[in-house]
Structure formats: C-alpha cells, structure tokens
Amino acid sequence: MAEYFQLVAGHLALDFANTLDWRFDPTRRIDLLSNYERLLDFATQSAVISTNQARRLRARTSDRDARRIVREAMALREVIDSLFRSIANGDSPRSGPLKKFNRFFRDLRLPSSVGRRGSEFVLFAGDASARSDGPLWPIVDAAVGLVTSAERARVRECDESTCRWLFLDTTKNQSRQWCSMKICGNRAKAKRFRTRQRAHPTNNV
C-alpha cells in the first residue's frame, strides 16, 4: 500500500466521503481515489476486503472497467457526502442525492445467502471481491445503516474551515469539534496562538 488513508471519521461511509481532501478549496483539492488501485487500497485499509481479495481484483479487472468503477466510486462519494453533510448541518437532504443514493443501493447490492455455522443458521454477506465494483457495496451498506439509525444525529463536520471532513461524534457529551485532534485540533490551537501573539506583541519581549 503506497500511502495510507487517514481513517479518522469513526465510520466507513464518512471516511469514504473524506477521500476528497480540501473539498472546499479548489486550489488545494486532492482526490485520494485517483485510480482503481487507490480504491482497493482504501477498501483494504478499511477492512472491506483482504489483501488477497484486492490482489485478485487487480489481476482480473481491465483498465477500461477500472476507469468506469473509479468514476462510479467518485459519484457515490459525492452522493454520500451531500447526504451526510446536510444531516450534519441540520438541513433536509435534497431529493436528487437521495434518489442517486437509492440507485447505488439497488445497483451495487451483492447477493447474501443463508448458511450453517455449527448448529446455527446465519446470514452471510455477499463477497465484496466477487466482481470488480464489489468493494463499493459494503460502503453503500454502511451508509444505509448509518442514515437509517439514530446515530445519524451524531454526524458532524470538522470545525476547521479549511478541512470540514465528516465524522461520527461518539463522545458522551457530543463535544467533539475536530476530525482529529492530532490534525485539525493542533492546527486550530496553533492558529489561536498566532492570533494572540499578533494581538499582544509585547508578550514576545
């Protein structure tokens, strides 16, 4: 894996939405899902697929299919971001993104099956490596699980204006402000310190 993703959102679907870095700054915007290899890297790091499954997907996916799936992944990401960002801001999700999300929910679904585990009957999830776009299904499934649960009320947007990554606030008093204290929390502290120093330059003497 060439470069690790910063999985700090606390939820698969939100981490996926955050793979467009500096989303609101066109001069610095970075798409972390630049190709199919990077999509598989994200899926592997997120434990959606194993390294062996990723290896098989790389081997059997044509360049043409890879480009198509990356475009599909980017479209899915924007729908998920729009849906959960509206929730984080207390707005009603627009009908357009919700319709698109339901299309992904319908088209990317992997077939599940009922089987035996010892003396029990269990539901086995579809194999995310069964087809080239398979790693997208667990992301859709995770997004469905979040948006239809009470946990959606805990979706937040990072307070750092240059970041605004989405995350799930699981703190008891729901007071989390930053996508990560190590990233944006420290950045905000440094910014406040510089502001105080400029306001009171005599403190430097």
N, C-alpha and C positions, 0 to 999 in steps of 0.2 A: 504494500500500500504506500503510494508515493507521499501522500500528505494527509494527515488526519483531519477529520472534521471536528469542530468544537460542538459537541453534543451537550448543550447546557440547558435546553428548554425543559427537560423533565418529561418529555412526551415525544414519541416518534413523529407524529404528524407535524408538530410545531418545529422540531429540528429540521424536518424536510422543508418547511416553509422558509426557514432561515438560511437555506443554501444559496439564496441570492443575497450576497453581502453588500452593505452600503446601498440598500434598495432605493433609498430616497435621495441619493447623491449621484447623479449621472456621471460626474467627473471621476468618481472612485468606485463605481459599481463593479462587482466581481461576481461572475456566475461560477459557482463552485461545482455545478453539474455540467461542465463544458463538453463532456463526451460520455459515451456508454461506459467506458472504464471507470470514470468517476462516479457514475450512478451505482455501479457494482461495488465500488469502494464504500460508498455511503451505506448501501444495503448490508455489506459485510460488517462494517463497524457498528451498525445499529442492530446486529444480530438478526436481521431479516432473513439472510441466507448465510450458509457456511462458506469458508474459503474454497472447499471442494466444489460446492454448487456454483460459486462465482467462476471458477476455472472452467467448468463445463459450459456455462452460459457464454463465456468469452469465446470458447472454441467453436460453438455451433451457431453463433449469431453473425449474420452477414453485415458488412459495412452499411448497406442500404437499410436493413432492419434496425441496426444500431442508431443510425441518424433519426429514423422515424420515432423510435422509442424515446430518444432524448427529447425530441420536440414534444412528445406526449407527456413526458415527465415534467417538463417546464410548464406546460399548460396546466397540469394537475397541481403543481406547486402554486401557481398564481391563484387558482380557484381556492385552494386550502388557505392561502394567506388572506385572500379577500374575505373569506367566510369567518375565520377566527379573529382577524383584525377588527372586523365590525363588531364582533362579540366583545372583544377586549375594550372597545371604545363605547360600549353600551348602545350601539346602533342596531337596527334591524337589518339582517343580511338581505342584500338585493336579490331579486328573483333570478336574475341572469346567472350569477355564480352558483346559486343553489341548483338550478337546472343543469348546469355543466357538471357540478359535483355528482348529481344523480346519474348522469350519463357515465361518468367514470365508475360509479358504484355498480352500474349494470354491466358495463362492457369489460371491466377488468376482473370481475369476480372469478375466483378459482373454485372449482368444484370440491366440496368437502365430502367426507364419507364416514359412515358409522362402522366401527370395527370393535374387536375384542382386545382388552388388555387384562390378562388374567381372567378373572371371573366377571369382570365388568364390561359393559358396553360403553364406548367412548366415541366422541366426535373428533375425527382427525381433520385438521385444516388442510386445504389444498396445498400442493407442493409448489412453492414460490419459484422453483427452478424448472418447472415443467414446460414453461415457454419463456421466450426472451423478455417479454414485458411482465413476467410473473412477479418480480420484486416490487412492482408498484402496488399490487393488491394488498399486501399487509399494511402499507401506508394508508391506502383508502380505508381499509377496515379499521385501523386505529383512529382515523379521523371521524368515522361514523360513530365509533364507540364514545369518543370524547364529546362530539356535538350533541349526542342524544342523552348525555348523562348530566347530572347536577354539577360535575367537575368543570363544565364549560364556563361556569361563573368565576373560575379561578384563572382563566386565561388572561394574561397581562402583556403589555407592551413595555419594553425596556425604557426607562426614563431618560436614558442618554439620547439626546436628539439626533446624534449622528449615527446611532445604531438602530434602535426601535425593533430589535428582534423580539419575537413572541416567546413566551414561556408560560409554564403552569406553576402558579404560586401555591405551593403546598405547605407554607408556613402556617402555624396555628392561628396567628392574628392577621394573616394575609397582608403582610407588610413588605414583602419582597419588592424592591424597586428595579433591580438590575438583572439583565440576562445572566451576568456572572459578576460576583464581587471582584474577582481577580482581573476581569477585563474592564467592564464599564464602571464598576464601583470605584476602582482605583483611579480610573481616568477622571471621574467626576470629582473625587477628592482632590486630585492634583489641580483641576480647573478652579475649584473653590479656593485652594491655597494661593494660586497665582492671582486671583481676583482680590483676595485680601491683601496680598503684598503690594499690588498696584494702588489699592485704596489707602494703604498706610505704609508708604515707602520708608518712613523713619524707623520702622521696626527692623529694617535690614541693617541699620547702623550699629 
